[in-house]
Amino acid sequence: MTTKRIGISGICLLSLVLACSPTRANWIDTFDGGLDQTWYFGNSPASSTFSASTVGNVLRIEDPAPVFSGGSAFGFGYVNETFSNVRVSGIVNPGDLTNVNSDHTLIARANPSVLSAYALTLDYRNDATGDLQGTVILSRIDPSAVTNDLVIESIGESDSFYLEFDVFGSTLTGRVYDQPGGTLLKTVSASDSAFANGVSGVAASADFFDEPLLAEFDNVASSVISAAHFDVTIQPSADSNDIVWTVKWDSLNGIPADDFGSYAWDAMDPMTGDVVATAPWGSAVKELYFDDIGDPFGAAYSFGTSRGFGDAIGGVSSDPSGWGVGPDYDGGVSNNDDLFIFNTLLDSTASFPTSGEFVLTVSGANLSNYNLGTYTNNPFVTVTVTDTLYIAPVPEPSTFALLGLGSLALVVYGWRRKQHDSTCVGKSLS
């Protein structure tokens, strides 16, 4: 495939290119023996020593001249395929380079003509002892807006990592793994609706203007994601003696979950988590499982016990009937709980409804068994635990029919501006 360089004088022409580009197929580039895709590369400030090319079966973006010596502070590359709901993934610093003081970034819904994008960044820096340290940053690059650092989390000593960046609707989720298919090390997430679609790719920026730009990437991919989003709200009832679960979802293309199955669920005591009835709904209850949702559940809801709150058992009621939930507390190092949703009336071979809503009231429960907050670690489910009292509406006959509903919190997300003179770089690119 070919490589196309973008000069500063010609970058404005990208507006027309992107406007005329239809939404296309998923893509991946392994960089084995060269470029598999047609890449467009750009940099700023302009520099004769900047390069973006394959070296040793990886993509290297570099400028051996520091900014203070006339080199580039920033470089980027993208494939001209437009995506809306997208997963961008890739390995950063695949060669375990130790002399890296540059940010490695995956970009999604990017518009190179104005240098806007959503970005998942691994910020590499050498500490005082020479060890390579990493910080993961989820951000919005928006030159027209005032920007701030909103999600920045350290991952400690670091070398090569595999990043996944999901942008689905207004939900942004970044994950850091030690390797593809390996251990999940960090999850960052937020909501934003500034950019509806754009191209995917990579970017790199020098942390210090007296050091050269150097970043490497491997197995970069961009693919469409399409799935439902679940919204779960847990709150006390009006008399504060019960806990109300409100679950809503909407999908045109299937239900997202880490696992489907049928299982013999036990009914759980709302205060202690103990079993109050063994398999009262039978041995094959249709279930839906979300992995690593965050930490909303307390230790009363023990990990891995297949106990839940289900309709018509132990003072629990759902509207419409038949629904249940399984809060699965994880007391391990990750502190990432799991969530099960099940229906006692569905045949074990039936398809899960693509959209719906149910309200589950758990008698005798209280918020001491939960952690207040909003949890978005899993991009397909948002769990909110609030102490706001639930006031049941007076329903119309169809209120609790299966409906296509969804709601996402809106949080403005900003691109991190460096402590040095990064504003001059933005002006030279625009």
N, C-alpha and C positions, 0 to 999 in steps of 0.2 A: 504494500500500500504506500501511498505518498504522504509526505510531510509538507504542510503549508505554513509559512511564516507570515505573521501579521505585523506589518509596520505600524508605527504610531499614527502616521498620516492616513493609513487606510482602515483603521479600526472602526471608524464610523460606518463603513460599508457593511459591517456585520448586521446592522439593523435590518437591511433588506434581505440578506442571506437568511437570517433567522425567521423573518416574517414569511418567507416563501418555503420554509422547510416543513414538510408534513411530519406528523408523528410516525415513527418508523419502528423497526424491529429492535429487539434486545441486542446488545453487543458485548463482546469480551475481547481483550487484547492481552495475550500472554507475553508478548515482546520477544518470543523465541525466534531468533534469527532475523529480527527486524520488527516492523510495525504491521499488525494484522488489519488495522483500521486506518482510515484517512484522518489524521490528526491535524488540528490547527493550533499553532503555538504562538504565544506573545510574551513580551517582557517589558519591563520599565524599571528605571530609565533606559533609554536606548543604549545598547552596548555592543561593540564589535566582538566581544569575547563570550557573549551568552550563547548557550547551545542547549538543545533538547533533542536527545537521540537515544537509541538503544545501545547499551554497553553491557556485555556479558549477560544478555537475555533479560535485562531489566530496562526500564525507562529512567534516564538520568536527566534532570534539569539542573543546570549549573552555570555559574559564572565565576571563573577563578579570580577575577578582579573584584575586590570589595567595592562597595558603593563609593566610598571616599576616594577610590582610585579610578573611578569612571565605570564601575561595573553595575550590573542590574541588582535591584533589591527584590524584585518580584518576577516570577515566571509562571505561566499557566499553559494548559493544553486541554482540548476538548474534542469530542467527536460530534459532528453536526447532526445528531439525532435528537428530536424533541420529545421530552417525557413530562408527564404530570405526576401521577403517583409512581414513585420510582425507588428502587434500591440501587445505590452506588456502593461498590465494594472494591477492596484492593489491599495488597500488602504494602506497608510503608517501611522504608529502610530495610529491604530484604537482604542486603549484604551485611547487616549488622555493623555498619560503619560507626566508628567511635568519634570521628572528627566532624560531627554534624551539629551545627548550631542554626538550623533552619527549620521552619514549620513545614510539615507535610500535610496536605489538605486534599480531601475529596470534596468536590463541588456538585451540587444538584440544583435543578431549575435555574441554571445560570443564563444570563444575558450578557455575553462578552462586549456588546456594543456600549453598554453603560457600566460594565464591571459590577453587576449585581449577581448574587447567588446565595443559596444556603450552603454552609460550609461545616464540615467536621474535620477538625485539625488536631494533629499530634505535634505539639510544640517540644522540640528537642533542645536541650541545653546541657552543657558540661558544667558540673558544679565545681566547687573550689578544690576538690580532691581529684578531679578529672573524670569522675563517673558520669555517664550519660543519664540525665533525668528526663522524664516525660510528663507532659500535662495535656489532657484532652479538653478540647474547647468546641462547643456547639454554638454556631453564630449565624447571623444574617449580615451579608455584605451588602450595604446599601449606601452608596455615596451621597444620596440626596437626603439622608436622615442623620440625626444625631445618634451616635452609636455608643454602646457601653458593653463592658464585659459582664455577661449575665450567668453563663454556665462554664465554670472553669474548675476542673478537678484533677488533682495529681494522681499519677499512677506509679510514682517512684522510679527506681532504676529501670532502665528500658533499653531495648535495642530494636528488634523487628517486631511488628504487630500486624494483625489483620483487622481492618476496619470495615464495618457495615454501617451504611447511612441510609435510613428509611425516611422518605418524605411521603406521607399519605394524607391527603386532604390538608388540614392545617396542623397535623401532628408530625413533629420532627423527632427522630430517635437515632442516636448514635451508639454503637457498641464497639468495644475494643476487646479483641481476643489475642491470646498468645500466638495463635496460628490458625489457619483455616480449619474449622471443625474442632478447635481446641477449647481451652478454658476461657469462659467469659470473665474478663477482668474489671470492666467498668461499663456502665450504661448512663448516658445523659439524654435528657429529653426536654422538650418544650413545645409550645404551640405558637404558630404564626401564620398569617394568611396574606402576606405581602406579595408573594410571587406564585402564580398559578401554574406555570410550566417553564421549561427551558432545557438547555443541554446539560450533559454530565461530563465530568472530567476530573482533572487534578490541578493543584496549584502548589507553589512553594514560595516562601519569603524568608529573607535573611533576618535573623533576630538582632544582629549587631551590624552596623554599617561599616565597621572596620574589619569584618570577616566575610569570606566569600559565600556565595549562594551555592548550596549543594543539597539535592534531595533525590531519592530514588524510589521507584514504584514498580510493582509487579502484579500481574493477573488482575488488572483493573477491568471492572464490568459494570454495566448499567442495564437494568431490567425493570419491566413494568410489575408493580404489585397491585393487586386488586382484591379487596376483602372487606368484610364488615368491620365496623367498630362498635364495641360494647361500652356502654356507660353504666357504671354501678355506683349507686349512692347508698351509704349506710348511715342511718341517723335514728335518734330516739323518736318514739311516737309522742303524741300530744300529752299523754299522761306520764311520760318518762319511764314507764314500767316495761315497755316492749321496745324491740329494735325492728326497724323497717328497712328492708332491702328493696330498692327500686332498680330494676335492670331493664335497659333499653338497647336495641340494636337495629341496624339497617344494612342490607347488603343486596347487591344485584348479581354478585359473582361468587357466592358461596360464603361459608363461615370460616373465619380464621381460628385456628386452635393448634396447640402443640400436639394434641392427641384427641381422637374420638374413641369411644368405646362403650361397652355395656358392662355394668358392674353391680354387685349386690351392696347397695349403700345401707349403712346403719344410721339410725336416727340418733342425734346428739343432744345431750343436755346443754341448754343455752348458757349456763353459768360455769359448768365444770369441764365440758367437753366429753364427759363420760357417755357410754352407750346407754340409751334408754329403751331401744328396741332394735333387735337384730334383723336386718334385711326385711323391714316391714313392707317394702314396695316390690319385693321379688328379687330374683337373682340376676336380672339382666336389665338394669335401668340405663336408658340412653343418657350419655354424659358428654360434656364438652370441657376441655382442660386448657387453661392458660398458665404457662410456665413463667416463673420469675417476674411477678407483677410489682414487686416492691415489698414493703413491710407494713401492711395495714393491720395484720392480725396479731393478737396476743397469744401467749403461750397456752392458754386454755384450749385452743383449737390445735391439737397436737398434730405434728407432721406425719404424713403417711398412714393415717388410720382409716381413711375412707369413711369418715363420719360427716354427716351433713344435716342441714335443716331442710326438711321436705314437707310438702303439703299434707295436712290431716293427721300428722303424728306429733305427739308431744306438745300440743298447743300451738303448732305452727299452721298458718293458713296462707295460701297464695291465691291471687286473683289475676288472670284466670287460674283455674285449678291445675294441679299436677306438677308445679314447678318446685325446684329446690336448689340450694347452693351448698358448696363445700368449701369453707374457709380452711386452708391448709397451711398452718404455721410452720415456718422453717427457722429453726434455732441455730442453724449452722453458721459458718463464717460469712457466707454471702448475704445472709438475712434477706433472702428473696423468697417471699411466700408464693404459693400457687393458689389458683382459684378454679373450682369446678362449678359448672352449672348443669343441672340434670332435670329431666322430665319423666315423671313416673307413669305417664299415660301414653308416651310414644312407644311404638313397637321398636325393638332393638335394631331392626333393619331399616327403619324409616329415616328419611332425611331430616336433618335439623332445620327448623324454619329459618328462612333467609332474613326475616325481619320480625320484630316483635317487641313486646313489653310485658313485664309482670311485676307485681308488688307482693313481696313476701313479708309477713309479719311474724316475728319470733317472740312469743310471750315469755316473760321472765328474764329477758336478757338486758344487758346494759353496756354502755360504751367503755367500761373498764377493761373489756376484753378486746379492745381495738386501739389503734393509734390514729389520732386525728391527723388529717392531711389529705393531699391528692397524690396519687401514685400512677405514674405513666411509664414505668420501666418496660412493660410489654407494649409495643406500638398499637396493638389491636384491642386493648382494653384500658379504660381509665377508671380507677377506683377512688371514690371520694368518701372519706369518713368525716362527718360533721356533727357538731352538737346542736345544730339548728333543728328545732322540733318539726317533725313531719305532721302536716295537717292534711288528712285524707280529703280529696275533693268529693263532691257529690257527683257520682258518675252518670253519664249518659249510658244508654244500653250498650253502645259500641265502644265505650272508653277503653276497655281492656282487651279489645280485639287485637290481633297481631298487626301492628302498625309499623311503617317505616319511619323510625325516629332516630335522631342522633344529636349529640351536643358535645362540643369541644371547648375547653377554656381557651381564651385568647391571651397570649402573653407576648408582648413585643420583645423581639430578640435582636441583638445588635452585633455587628462585627467588631472584634477586638482591635482597637487602634494601638499601635505600639507606642512605647514611651519615647522613642526617638521621633524624628521629623517625618512621620509617615504621610502627613498631609501633602507634602510636596510630591510624593509618588502618585497619589490619587489624582492630583491636578494634571500631572504630565500624561496620565493615561486617558483622561476624560476628553 
